[in-house]
Amino acid sequence: MYVGVLELDVLLGDVHSLKQKRAVVRPVVAELRRRFEVAVSEAGNQDLYRRTLVGVAAVSSDAAHVREVLEACERLVAARPELELLSARHRMVGPED
């Protein structure tokens, strides 16, 4: 079994309150869940209205599949015009670990 984790540090565009932040982040989280069947959460910077940390996790018996899914998730977030992807960090845990 392989578990992949992706942390996305994101700068939000024209957002001036936590309520507006939720209105931008929720659809992104929902789309990642729906399209890729991964676990997703706003995992950090909840008190900052222009920054967020989105955590994504995927599990599979094939390491290559986990990498493909997480890379597709990263591309989806990077392609959103209302977001600026500042950094992405990938981690993989497998049977050898």
HELIX and SHEET records of a PDB file:
HELIX    1   1 LEU A   18  PHE A   36  1                                  19    
HELIX    2   2 ALA A   63  ALA A   79  1                                  17    
SHEET    1   A 4 ALA A  39  GLY A  44  0                                        
SHEET    2   A 4 ARG A  51  SER A  60 -1                                        
SHEET    3   A 4 TYR A   2  LEU A  12 -1                                        
SHEET    4   A 4 LEU A  83  VAL A  93 -1                                        
END                                                                             
